[in-house]
Amino acid sequence: MAKVKLGLFRMPITVKGELAIRIINAMTGNPNFVTPIPSLADTMAAKTALLTAYNNALTLRQQAQAATDLMADKEKVFDRTLTSLSLYVESAAGGDDAKIQSAGMSVKDAGVPVGQLLPSSALSAMAGNNDGEIDLNWEPVRGAKSYVIQMTTDPNVPDSWADKAKATESYAAILGLTSGTKYWFRVAGIGAAGQGAFSGAESKYAP
């Protein structure tokens, strides 16, 4: 038994209006459908109401977008104006905190140098996806711009530690290791004041 396919889901409203007109025209005077329920007049009224609401919404959206654009322009003007005023206050106050605050403005923090970097914590080593790969990750060190990673096969010999890799993020993949060999790793942050202390050592057998 054949059934009607309307396809209304996700159909644009304007296309729905066109569909309604096509159906109404096809059913008007059609002997196969003498008493439509709802009536064709009611169907036309529903179509007209929908398109009216659609057009009204479209107009309001356009007006809202224009109002939003205008607000953004006014905000830019405001920000420039207040920034210029703050520069005047800064200059006239001559660096005096109290004078700046007397203008109703806040004073920037002087900023504290990071200094010597602390050692990283929570270093972990995991088997990588490939043979001879060990993946490392650790807690970021405040003030570190990069990291140096050292490796050894015998942590009890201080001179055996050697630089293995560098990283700019708090993770690294160490490749080309010998499968079945146990390796120890440690990491240190590098900042404006130089290299910080090394983390504690973490070991893992290379897969």
Buried (B, 14 or more C-beta within 10 A) or exposed (E): EEEEEEEEEEEEBEEBBEBBEEBBEEBEEEEEEEEBEEEBEEBEEEBEEBBEEBEEEEEEEEEEEEEEEEEEEEEEEEEEEEEEEBEEBBEEBEEEEEBBEEEEBEBEEEEEEBEEBBBBEEBEBEEBEEBBBBBBBBBBBEBBEEBBBBBBEEBEEEEEBEEBBEBEEBEBBBBEBEEEEEBBBBBBBBBEEEBBEBBEBBEBBBB
